[in-house]
């Protein structure tokens, strides 16, 4: 079994913690806000304000359920356009009031149903990319498990991208890649290895900035320790980025994404 596929199995473990576990463990005074002010609310993205050890922050998170009922409510963490528009609304509010933005990514991808396309799924994702690259406040994104395609990227334009040790981040699922490359979806393990989607791979490629250690065997083996590791990282990242002048912060953010994909021979 490939290293990448082993990580895929860990992040799909039924007991792996989700933002529904992490938010109350990491933050205090979390107050959820709803709606995009255009169409409605989307339970696949949870957003609100909170305190991180006394520092006011805005939290935006893709929601994977811990059971079938929660997954039904959150559409199995596949956001609709109104979810991304809600996220952008809260991000702009954070910039207005000088709050850092903390995003949690955990999605197989944006919802691709007819109704999502009718309401402008592509535009909603593209608008987030366009707006977040110049948002005048620190943005930190943490990939908790699956970081799938544009559904993940819409919350990943940031100053620092962190990944949990077993998380993956990719333009397409291994099964989808195997279907396209080899016309054989059963070769998804080969595709997972070829895509270089693990946290270690992406740190080496300068896509991810930080890899956050998980308890031995995965976060599900010790959720309390995992939440403590996450909180420690976030406190340090918020403190560090909040000290950077906004002009320099935005220049660094722009250059970070301009460098993605550069190859030296």
Secondary structure, DSSP 4 states (H G I P E B T S, - for coil): --HHHHHHHHHT-TT---HHHHHHHH-EEEEEE---SSS---TTEEEEEEEETTEEEEEEEE---SSHHHHHHTGGG---HHHHHHHHHHHHHHHHHT-EEEEEEEES----SHHHHHTTHHHHHHHHHHHHTT-SS-EEEEEEEEEEHHHHHTT--SSEEEEETT-EEESS-HHHHHHHHSS-GGGHHHHHHHTT-BHHHHHHTTS-SEEE---TT-GGG-HHHHHHHHHHHHHHHHHHHHTS-HHHHHHHHHHHHHSTT----
